[in-house]
Amino acid sequence: MPRYLVQASYTTAAAAAFVNNPQDRVAGVRALAQKMGGSLESMDYCLGDFDLVAVATLPDDLTAAAMALAVNSAGHIKSYKTTRLMSAEEFLLAQQKAHGVTYQAPKS
């Protein structure tokens, strides 16, 4: 099953809600991933461009898009980015598929 990296940031209203009412969001995200036929591998909070990063295993890209829509529709996220991850084995297969294939770059 494909794995996905999710990077997200909360709105200022969501940050205020966390300060006023501390709460564990991991259980809710885990339940959502399971409801969509997948699993949450990890979810960590971070400093920097995003407030959290998560890795989920989901059935397919359509499910990853549906999960993004479901999470964003709640209105507490200001940015949400999904990246499809490839295992080392998948990347090796991509290398093998590209082996011997050429592509002509644009001419200047």
Stockholm file with secondary structure:
# STOCKHOLM 1.0

chainA/1-108         MPRYLVQASYTTAAAAAFVNNPQDRVAGVRALAQKMGGSLESMDYCLGDFDLVAVATLPDDLTAAAMALAVNSAGHIKSYKTTRLMSAEEFLLAQQKAHGVTYQAPKS
#=GR chainA/1-108 SS CCEEEEEEEECHHHHHHHHHSCCCCHHHHHHHHHHTTCEEEEEEECSSSCSEEEEEECSCHHHHHHHHHHHHHTSCEEEEEEEEECCHHHHHHHHHHHTTCCCCCCCC
#=GC SS_cons         CCEEEEEEEECHHHHHHHHHSCCCCHHHHHHHHHHTTCEEEEEEECSSSCSEEEEEECSCHHHHHHHHHHHHHTSCEEEEEEEEECCHHHHHHHHHHHTTCCCCCCCC
//
